Amino acid sequence: MNTYSNNTIYMLFNAGGVAFAYIMLAGSIYYAPVDFSTKGYWAMGIGLLTLALVNVVKYRLEDRASGERIAKLEVAKADKILEEYVVERT
């Protein structure tokens, strides 16, 4: 199996886990013996936590991609300097 299909399998497994967690949370909120307003606060907390987690993952991925681009630029710069040095010496 190649890396793409392995990542797809892991992503589907994680998506299933997240869906299961939300279903269980929805059930616990629905069946909780508390006022409707308390259930609303719990639901808002879950929603805001989800937004925060998505943002954390997004920014970490962007930071990693930025670091990789900078590293590629540094390698290209070093190659260009070496190429110019070799051309000058020949």
C-alpha positions as CSV (number, residue, x, y, z in Angstrom):
1,M,0.0,0.0,0.0
2,N,1.3,3.5,-0.7
3,T,1.4,6.4,1.7
4,Y,-1.7,8.1,0.2
5,S,-4.0,5.2,0.9
6,N,-2.5,4.7,4.3
7,N,-3.2,8.3,5.2
8,T,-6.7,7.9,3.8
9,I,-7.4,4.9,6.0
10,Y,-6.1,6.7,9.1
11,M,-8.1,9.8,8.2
12,L,-11.3,7.8,7.8
13,F,-10.6,6.0,11.1
14,N,-10.1,9.3,12.9
15,A,-13.2,10.8,11.2
16,G,-15.2,7.8,12.5
17,G,-13.8,8.3,16.0
18,V,-14.8,12.0,15.9
19,A,-18.2,11.2,14.6
20,F,-18.7,8.6,17.4
21,A,-17.5,11.1,20.0
22,Y,-20.0,13.7,18.8
23,I,-22.8,11.2,18.8
24,M,-22.0,10.1,22.3
25,L,-21.7,13.8,23.4
26,A,-25.1,14.6,21.8
27,G,-26.6,11.6,23.6
28,S,-25.2,12.6,26.9
29,I,-26.5,16.2,26.5
30,Y,-29.9,15.0,25.4
31,Y,-30.4,12.5,28.2
32,A,-28.8,14.6,31.0
33,P,-31.3,15.4,33.8
34,V,-30.5,19.2,33.7
35,D,-32.3,22.3,32.5
36,F,-32.4,23.1,28.8
37,S,-30.2,26.2,29.4
38,T,-27.4,24.1,30.9
39,K,-27.6,21.8,27.9
40,G,-27.2,24.8,25.7
41,Y,-24.1,25.9,27.6
42,W,-22.6,22.4,27.3
43,A,-23.3,22.4,23.5
44,M,-21.8,25.8,23.1
45,G,-18.7,24.7,25.0
46,I,-18.3,21.6,22.7
47,G,-18.8,23.8,19.6
48,L,-16.2,26.3,20.8
49,L,-13.8,23.6,21.8
50,T,-14.1,22.1,18.3
51,L,-13.4,25.5,16.7
52,A,-10.3,26.0,18.8
53,L,-9.0,22.5,18.1
54,V,-9.5,23.0,14.3
55,N,-7.6,26.3,14.5
56,V,-4.7,24.8,16.5
57,V,-4.3,22.0,13.9
58,K,-4.6,24.4,11.0
59,Y,-2.0,26.8,12.4
60,R,0.4,23.9,13.2
61,L,0.1,22.6,9.7
62,E,0.6,26.0,8.2
63,D,3.7,26.6,10.4
64,R,5.1,23.2,9.4
65,A,4.5,24.0,5.7
66,S,6.1,27.4,6.1
67,G,9.2,25.8,7.7
68,E,9.5,23.3,4.8
69,R,9.3,26.1,2.2
70,I,12.0,28.1,4.0
71,A,14.2,25.0,4.2
72,K,13.7,24.5,0.4
73,L,14.6,28.1,-0.3
74,E,17.7,27.8,1.8
75,V,18.8,24.7,0.0
76,A,18.1,26.3,-3.4
77,K,20.1,29.4,-2.3
78,A,23.1,27.2,-1.2
79,D,22.9,25.3,-4.5
80,K,22.9,28.6,-6.5
81,I,25.9,29.9,-4.5
82,L,27.8,26.6,-5.1
83,E,26.9,26.7,-8.8
84,E,28.2,30.3,-9.1
85,Y,31.4,29.4,-7.3
86,V,32.0,26.4,-9.6
87,V,31.3,28.4,-12.7
88,E,33.8,31.1,-11.5
89,R,36.5,28.6,-10.9
90,T,36.3,26.9,-14.3
